[in-house]
Amino acid sequence: MADKRDYYEVLGVSKSASADEIKSAYRKLAMKYHPDRNPGDEEAKAKFQEASEAYEVLSNDEKRQRYDQFGHQGVNFGPGGFDFGRDFSHFQDIDLGDILNSVFGGGMGGGAFGGMFGGGRRQANPDGPQRGADMSMELEVDFEEALFGSERTLDLTLPEECDQCHGSGAARGSKRTTCSTCGGRGAVVRGNGFFQVRQTCPKCGGEGSVIERPCPACHGSGQMRAKRQVTLRIPKGVDTGSRLRLAGKGGGGLRGGEPGDLYVVVRVRDSEIFIRDGLDLAVDVPVSPISAAVGGDVDVPTPDGVANLKIPSGTPNGKLFRLRGKGMPSLRGMGTGDLVVRIVFEVPQRLTAKQRGLLDDLAKILEPENFPESQRLSAAAKQFYSRKEKLTK
């Protein structure tokens, strides 16, 4: 799903990497993070499992092709699409010596390093209805859409049941037969005695059955890409990272199976006016230092329209005011945040001679007492230089 890292990124290879490059990258990660080398280290265990999952897909040409086309949600661990319940916990039970023998020493035969970690999971009934794959996508929306809600029409290209073989993957007159290599179990066992490794069957890919003649239209996958339009309602309050679920709008099912779900991960563009912090919004309002000195009314943009804010005389630069209930609505309908207004002094520009003269007259009649911050700085500076004089005599 959306929280999975890209498999190529996990292994540290490019998307054009060869099979040998992928295998070499995985060897290094397996040696570094294998649980036998890192007893009790849960982080190393998680990285080992992540690398093993990535290698299982990228070392298989068919799965790699599906992954390149549809991403994580398109990886087909069986006829029913992506298996979210897939359990990689068995990797920790594989002895490091097995890895060394089978990969670096070649004592196990075959040498398919990724196959060693195959769980051998197969569909109980590969010819029955199979649920479609869950899919995910990112959608960038304007700030205003997140604030007020909106509706979007999405143009998607998703896997649908092949109309030639109706999801079976077999050409007309052909059918699935029990795999002769694994006897329908979906997995084979390599090795003798104490060291034995369970591998995904290299012939059937863990399904337990094979197709005599693949469908020429879908090449045996049972699915083809189809264009579809989907309507998405964007609720008020969505934020970057919000995930919207559209039930039944994902990949099509096989042989009458129900479709998967579509998950839309939202990314909200920044606003030209507001800065968002959770449910609260912030806005900088420029004010003339003269207006701040005498006080008065200030126009403040809010989501509901322009509001009038009364600032007291002597308002300093950077002063914050809070307008309750003028922020972002909660996605779950639990109230609305606040709008924080920051006063930012704007110095007048392009003054006329008359304006400059009036400001000069004002500056002449102002007293030091009118500037308490300047007085505090001046007093602190005097103390500083007094201490300096004593220390440097």
Stockholm file with secondary structure:
# STOCKHOLM 1.0

chainA/1-393         MADKRDYYEVLGVSKSASADEIKSAYRKLAMKYHPDRNPGDEEAKAKFQEASEAYEVLSNDEKRQRYDQFGHQGVNFGPGGFDFGRDFSHFQDIDLGDILNSVFGGGMGGGAFGGMFGGGRRQANPDGPQRGADMSMELEVDFEEALFGSERTLDLTLPEECDQCHGSGAARGSKRTTCSTCGGRGAVVRGNGFFQVRQTCPKCGGEGSVIERPCPACHGSGQMRAKRQVTLRIPKGVDTGSRLRLAGKGGGGLRGGEPGDLYVVVRVRDSEIFIRDGLDLAVDVPVSPISAAVGGDVDVPTPDGVANLKIPSGTPNGKLFRLRGKGMPSLRGMGTGDLVVRIVFEVPQRLTAKQRGLLDDLAKILEPENFPESQRLSAAAKQFYSRKEKLTK
#=GR chainA/1-393 SS CTTSCCHHHHHTCCTTCCHHHHHHHHHHHHHHHCTTTSTTCHHHHHHHHHHHHHHHHHTSHHHHHHHHHHCGGGCCSSTTCCCTTCCCGGGGGSCHHHHIIIIIICCSSSCCTGGGGCCCCCCSCTTSCBCCCCEEEEEEECHHHHHHCEEEEEEEEEEEECTTTTTSCBCTTCCEEECTTTTTSSEEEECSTTCCEEEECTTTTTSSEEESSBCTTTTTSSEEEEEEEEEEEECTTCCTTCEEEETTCSSCCBTTCCCCCEEEEEEECCCSSCEEETTEEEEEEEECHHHHHHCEEEEEEETTEEEEEEECTTCCTTCEEEETTCSCBCTTSSCBCCEEEEEEECCCCSCCHHHHHHHHHHHHHCCGGGCHHHHHHHHHHHHHHHHHHHHCC
#=GC SS_cons         CTTSCCHHHHHTCCTTCCHHHHHHHHHHHHHHHCTTTSTTCHHHHHHHHHHHHHHHHHTSHHHHHHHHHHCGGGCCSSTTCCCTTCCCGGGGGSCHHHHIIIIIICCSSSCCTGGGGCCCCCCSCTTSCBCCCCEEEEEEECHHHHHHCEEEEEEEEEEEECTTTTTSCBCTTCCEEECTTTTTSSEEEECSTTCCEEEECTTTTTSSEEESSBCTTTTTSSEEEEEEEEEEEECTTCCTTCEEEETTCSSCCBTTCCCCCEEEEEEECCCSSCEEETTEEEEEEEECHHHHHHCEEEEEEETTEEEEEEECTTCCTTCEEEETTCSCBCTTSSCBCCEEEEEEECCCCSCCHHHHHHHHHHHHHCCGGGCHHHHHHHHHHHHHHHHHHHHCC
//
